Amino acid sequence: MASLYKRTNSDHWWYQFRLDGKQHRGSTKTADKKLAEKVAAAVEADYIRQRFDIPGVIKNNHSLSTVYKEYLKNIANNKETIGYKIDASNHFLPVFGNKNIENITFDDIKNYQLKRKLEYLEKYPAKRESEINFRWINLEIAILKNFFNYCIGKGFIEKNPASGIKKLNELSRLKTLSDDDIQKLIAGATNKLTRDLITFLIYTGCRKGEALNLKWDDVDLQNDIIAIKGTKTKYDRYIPASKPLKELLTNIDKKSEHVFCDKTGKKLTDFKKSFHTACKNAGLKDLRIHDLRHVFASKMVMNGTSLYITGELLGHRTTQMTKRYSHLVPETLKKAVDDVWNKK
């Protein structure tokens, strides 16, 4: 017989019962205990009917493909996010689409990851595993994990089958630009707003989201300090405003509380399309907005700035992230060794 229990941070009653050695749990979606008892009994009865193929059973339509459509509608306000989540689903929907989300296990996700990994290994037979970038597979698993968390919130499942899946190898992308290419990129922008954003990202090393969320209240031009708040790492950081950066911000009209906004004063949500236009006009291929962060870091390190200070400006919480730029300072490293061992 199904029993009831309550989960932490949930007002609803949850049911649990065992059938054929398998534990079944789920939300009754009600805080009324008497009603919850009826729901639990009905769910258990449905499972028993399915088990013995008794007519009249009401089957839950919790197939992954059905619920995933609802999930995408839930995040419909972010077109860029939906885009890559649809692209990623083209790989896992053929595998899991017809399966009931309650029946998908950790082993299923792990086997899917292995299958995708083998596809990559077959695609690049001449490369060693350590030379292959599995970033997209990691993204697929991350999307599945986020999706199953959504299912937990809806009361469809209780445990996330994608939790605990370890990431595969990712290769660092350290794209940088020469001074000439930087000027071509800025000149390639077809409007002032895009030029300002590109220049700002190169001068600060900020992430795209940090720039678009920047408010005038966080800009102190009198003391030449810009506060970057609500970052990816959840730590605020402060960037000194250089002379050209200060001139850039001074020449931006204050139309709203946000620094970067459209002509109506509405906060900008993305500038991917206009950025690609600037890249095309500049004759630069395979350049992403996030690469401008690497341009900033590379310029700092190659100019003699320590990896520690560069990491602080970028907002890295670990030195491991900044070590990716150590290959850009061979002369600095050589000098450090020479200063110690070449003394007479």
DANOR-V736319 format. One line per field, one symbol per residue. phi: phi as a letter, one per 20 degrees, with the letter a starting at -180 (. if undefined). psi: psi as a letter, one per 30 degrees, with the letter a starting at -180 (. if undefined). Layout:
phi->???
psi->???
This chain:
phi->.fddbdefmcefeddbbdclmdedcreembeefffffffffffffffffffdlegnfdefedffffffffffffdffdffffgfffgfffeeffedgeefgfdedgfffffffffffffffffcfedfgfedeegffffffffffffffffffenfcdcefefnfffefcefddfccfgffffffffffebffffffffffffdmffgffffefdffeddffdlcdeddmffemcfbcdfefgffffgffeefeebfefdbefenegfdabgfffffffffemddlddgffffffgffffffeofffffgffffnfecfgffffeffecffffffffffeeefe
psi->kklllklkgkflkklklkkhgkkkllkfgkfjeeeeeeeeeeeeeeeeeeeghklgkjkkihleeeeeeeeeefgffjeeeeeffeeeffefefefefkkfffkleeeeeeeeeeeeeeeeeeiffklefgkjgeeeeeeeeeeeeefeeeeffgelfkjffkfkkllkkkkjiklkleeeeeeeeffkfleeeeeeeeeeeffglleeeeffklffgjifeghkkkjlhlefgkklkkkjleeeeeeeegkkifafkejlaffgkkkflheefeeeeeeffgklhklefffeeeeeeeeefggkleeeeeeefgkflfeefffgfffheeeeeeeeefefgk.
